[in-house]
Amino acid sequence: MTDYVTGFDDPACQDPRQFGGKAAGLAGLAAAGLPVAPGFAVSASAYRAFRAGSGMPSAVAFAITSAYQRLCDSLGLRDVPVAVRSSATAEDSAATSFAGEFDTYVDITGAADIIAHVQRCWESLSTPRARSYAHTNGVDPDTLEMAVVIQKMVRATAAGVMFTISPVTGDRSRIAIEASWGLGLAVVGGEVTPDRWIVDKIALSIVECSPGDKRIEYLHGATPSTVEQSRWAAPCLSDDQVVALASLGKRIERGEGRPQDIEFAVEGSEIVLLQRRPETVWSGREYKPRFVPGQGLTRWVSGAVTPRRAA
């Protein structure tokens, strides 16, 4: 589109140096034909223009306004509600995730309000919390720049996170899914005990299901609603939805070549992907497969069931 704004369907959006990890991940998902809520990204160049000037440069404001109008026109809606999400240029690398360190705003409508919240995202880059986190992870906070994702709001009946590796044990044959009612804010904010499923990655079969305690949900904006008692422990996803999510996660991991941390939402009967980042806890550790190619299956089986002798 412009130096300041581009759509997820533009290959340039896959450059994390210009559009940050969040936008690059979404653009990659869109390019792979996976279900992503429509939107666009405001570049690090726009952030630099903002930082060099006093307030929002008119060219940046015009680019955001024009892109938002195109989004509204493409959906045939006026004043489409969007999420305004920080996408720092050092965010969501394979070694470091800045998840939760920068600001996200939901249910924002109108170009003027979107511009104001883009500016808030830029300003969150300078908070003591964000600078301290960068220092702790070996990143010079003065080198960070901020892009911003503008994405159509998903009216989620349920949402959550998926790891294509066990986040507890590092077992790569498992996919872990956690979800709750409504938007994912209650899950990532730790305000509920989410439902949890463990899926066998090879067979794509559910091997464990643990009901949660989900007493609030976010439906509109950042104000929670009370969930009726009958739904507190009721599963927020069907078995078919869990398996469909696991299948998507397996496909994304295969394309990226490493375990993934994925945010998702369910709108009606449709699964929508909201974010993809490399998993950072276990991915940096050496992985020793249980079966070594060339070893021979019989030898592998006998070795797996024969106790090792102490030296």
C-alpha positions in Angstrom: 0.0 0.0 0.0 2.4 2.7 1.3 5.6 3.0 3.2 3.5 3.4 6.3 0.7 0.8 5.9 0.3 -2.5 4.2 -2.2 -5.4 4.2 -1.5 -8.9 5.4 -1.7 -10.1 1.8 1.3 -8.0 0.8 4.6 -10.1 0.9 6.3 -7.1 2.4 4.3 -7.6 5.6 6.2 -10.7 6.3 9.4 -8.7 7.1 9.6 -8.5 10.9 12.1 -5.7 10.7 9.5 -3.4 9.2 6.3 -4.8 10.6 7.2 -6.7 13.8 6.8 -10.3 14.7 3.0 -10.2 15.2 2.3 -8.8 11.8 4.9 -10.9 10.0 3.3 -14.0 11.6 -0.2 -13.1 10.5 1.0 -12.3 7.0 2.7 -15.7 6.8 -0.5 -17.4 7.9 -2.5 -15.5 5.3 0.0 -16.3 2.5 -0.4 -20.0 3.4 -4.1 -19.8 3.0 -4.9 -20.2 6.7 -7.9 -18.5 8.3 -6.8 -15.0 9.5 -9.1 -12.1 10.5 -8.6 -9.3 7.8 -6.6 -6.3 8.6 -3.4 -4.3 7.9 -0.2 -3.3 9.6 1.3 0.1 10.4 5.1 -0.1 9.8 8.1 0.8 11.9 8.7 3.6 9.4 5.5 5.2 10.6 6.8 4.9 14.2 10.1 6.6 13.2 8.1 9.4 11.6 6.1 9.8 14.8 9.2 9.8 17.0 11.0 12.3 14.8 8.0 14.7 14.8 5.7 16.2 17.4 2.6 14.1 17.4 1.1 12.1 14.6 2.5 13.1 11.1 -0.3 13.9 8.7 1.0 11.5 6.1 0.9 8.6 8.6 -2.6 9.6 9.8 -3.8 9.7 6.2 -2.3 6.3 5.4 -4.0 4.7 8.5 -7.4 6.4 7.7 -7.2 5.2 4.1 -6.4 1.7 5.0 -9.2 1.5 7.6 -11.7 2.8 5.0 -10.5 0.1 2.6 -11.1 -2.5 5.3 -14.6 -1.2 6.0 -15.4 -1.1 2.2 -14.1 -4.7 1.7 -16.4 -6.0 4.5 -19.3 -3.8 3.4 -19.6 -2.3 6.9 -19.2 1.2 8.3 -16.8 1.7 11.3 -15.7 -1.9 11.6 -14.6 -2.6 15.2 -10.9 -3.6 15.3 -8.2 -4.7 17.6 -5.2 -2.4 17.7 -2.2 -4.6 18.7 1.5 -3.8 19.3 4.0 -5.5 17.0 7.5 -4.7 18.1 10.4 -5.4 15.7 12.2 -7.6 18.2 8.9 -9.4 19.2 8.3 -13.1 18.9 11.7 -14.3 17.8 12.7 -17.9 18.3 14.7 -16.9 21.4 12.6 -14.2 23.0 8.9 -13.5 23.1 7.7 -10.0 24.2 4.2 -11.4 24.6 2.2 -9.4 27.1 4.8 -6.6 27.4 3.2 -4.2 25.0 -0.3 -2.8 24.7 -3.4 -4.3 22.9 -6.8 -2.5 22.6 -10.0 -4.2 21.5 -13.3 -3.0 20.0 -11.9 0.3 18.6 -14.0 2.0 15.9 -13.5 5.0 13.7 -10.2 6.3 12.2 -9.6 9.0 14.8 -9.8 6.5 17.7 -7.7 4.0 15.9 -5.0 6.6 15.3 -5.1 7.6 19.0 -4.6 3.9 20.0 -1.8 3.3 17.5 0.0 6.2 19.2 -0.6 4.5 22.6 1.0 1.3 21.2 4.0 3.3 20.2 4.2 4.9 23.6 4.1 1.5 25.3 7.6 0.8 23.9 9.0 3.3 26.3 7.4 2.0 29.5 9.8 0.9 32.4 8.3 -2.6 32.2 9.1 -3.0 28.5 12.6 -1.6 28.7 13.4 -3.8 31.7 12.2 -6.9 29.9 14.3 -6.0 26.9 17.4 -5.5 29.1 16.8 -8.8 30.9 16.7 -10.6 27.5 19.8 -9.0 26.1 18.0 -6.6 23.8 19.0 -2.9 23.7 15.7 -1.1 24.3 16.9 1.9 22.3 17.1 -0.3 19.2 13.4 -1.5 19.4 10.9 -0.1 17.1 7.1 -0.5 17.0 4.8 -1.6 14.2 1.1 -2.0 14.9 -1.5 -4.5 13.7 -5.0 -3.3 13.0 -7.3 -6.4 12.7 -11.1 -6.9 12.5 -12.6 -7.9 15.8 -13.6 -11.5 16.0 -16.8 -12.1 17.9 -15.5 -15.1 19.6 -17.7 -17.7 21.3 -14.4 -19.2 22.6 -10.7 -18.4 22.3 -7.4 -19.5 23.7 -3.8 -20.6 23.0 -2.3 -23.7 21.4 1.3 -25.1 21.8 2.5 -27.6 19.2 4.7 -29.1 22.0 3.9 -29.9 25.6 4.7 -26.7 27.4 5.2 -28.7 30.6 7.5 -31.6 29.4 8.7 -30.5 26.0 7.2 -33.6 24.4 7.0 -32.8 20.7 4.5 -35.6 20.1 1.8 -33.6 21.9 -0.3 -30.5 21.2 -1.7 -28.6 24.2 -4.8 -26.4 23.8 -6.2 -24.1 26.5 -9.4 -22.1 25.9 -12.3 -20.3 27.6 -15.5 -18.6 26.7 -15.5 -15.3 24.7 -12.3 -13.5 23.7 -8.9 -14.7 24.8 -8.3 -11.9 27.3 -9.4 -14.0 30.2 -7.0 -16.8 29.3 -3.9 -14.7 28.6 -4.7 -12.5 31.7 -5.0 -15.6 34.0 -8.5 -14.6 35.1 -10.0 -18.0 34.5 -8.9 -21.6 34.7 -9.3 -22.6 31.1 -10.3 -25.9 29.7 -7.3 -27.9 28.6 -6.9 -30.6 26.0 -3.8 -32.7 25.1 -3.8 -34.1 21.5 -1.6 -36.8 20.1 0.1 -35.0 17.2 0.6 -38.1 15.1 -2.9 -39.6 15.4 -4.7 -36.3 15.9 -6.7 -37.9 18.7 -7.5 -36.3 22.1 -5.7 -38.1 24.9 -6.6 -35.9 27.8 -9.3 -33.3 28.6 -9.4 -31.3 31.8 -12.4 -29.0 32.4 -11.7 -25.5 33.6 -13.5 -23.0 35.9 -14.6 -20.2 33.5 -16.7 -17.7 35.4 -16.1 -14.6 33.3 -15.9 -13.9 29.6 -15.1 -11.0 27.4 -17.6 -10.4 24.7 -17.2 -6.7 23.8 -14.3 -4.4 24.8 -12.2 -4.9 27.9 -15.1 -5.3 30.4 -15.8 -8.9 31.5 -19.3 -10.4 31.7 -20.4 -13.1 34.2 -20.8 -16.6 32.8 -23.8 -18.5 34.0 -23.0 -21.4 36.4 -24.1 -24.1 34.0 -21.2 -23.1 31.7 -18.4 -22.8 34.3 -17.1 -26.4 33.7 -18.8 -27.1 30.4 -16.3 -27.5 27.5 -16.0 -24.4 25.4 -14.8 -26.3 22.4 -16.2 -29.5 20.8 -14.0 -32.5 20.2 -14.2 -31.8 16.5 -13.0 -28.2 17.0 -10.1 -29.4 19.2 -9.0 -31.8 16.5 -9.4 -29.2 13.8 -7.2 -26.8 15.8 -4.6 -29.4 16.3 -4.5 -30.1 12.6 -4.0 -26.4 11.9 -1.2 -26.3 14.5 0.5 -29.3 13.0 0.4 -27.7 9.6 1.8 -24.4 10.9 4.6 -26.2 12.8 5.5 -28.1 9.6 5.7 -24.9 7.6 7.8 -23.1 10.2 10.1 -26.0 11.0 9.8 -25.6 14.8 7.2 -25.8 17.6 4.7 -22.9 17.7 2.7 -20.9 20.2 -0.6 -19.9 18.5 -3.5 -17.8 19.6 -7.0 -18.6 18.1 -10.6 -17.7 18.3 -13.8 -19.5 17.3 -16.5 -17.3 15.7 -19.6 -19.2 15.0 -18.4 -22.5 13.5 -15.2 -20.9 12.1 -11.7 -21.1 13.6 -9.7 -17.8 13.2 -6.0 -17.6 13.8 -4.9 -14.4 15.7 -1.2 -14.9 16.2 1.7 -17.3 15.6 5.0 -17.1 17.3 7.9 -19.6 17.8 7.7 -21.5 21.1 10.5 -20.1 23.3 10.8 -22.3 26.4 11.7 -25.7 24.9 12.6 -24.9 21.3 16.1 -23.8 22.2 17.0 -27.1 23.9 18.6 -30.0 22.1 15.9 -32.4 20.9 16.9 -36.1 20.9 14.3 -38.1 19.0 13.3 -41.4 20.5 13.7 -43.2 17.2 16.9 -42.6 15.3 16.7 -43.1 11.5 19.1 -45.9 10.4 19.0 -47.6 13.8 16.4 -50.1 12.8 12.9 -50.3 14.4 13.6 -53.7 16.2 16.7 -52.3 17.8 14.9 -49.2 18.8 12.0 -51.2 20.4 14.3 -53.5 22.3 16.3 -50.5 23.5 13.2 -48.8 24.7 12.1 -51.7 26.8 15.5 -52.9 28.1 16.6 -51.2 31.3 20.0 -49.5 31.0 22.7 -50.8 33.3 24.4 -48.5 35.8 28.0 -47.7 34.9 
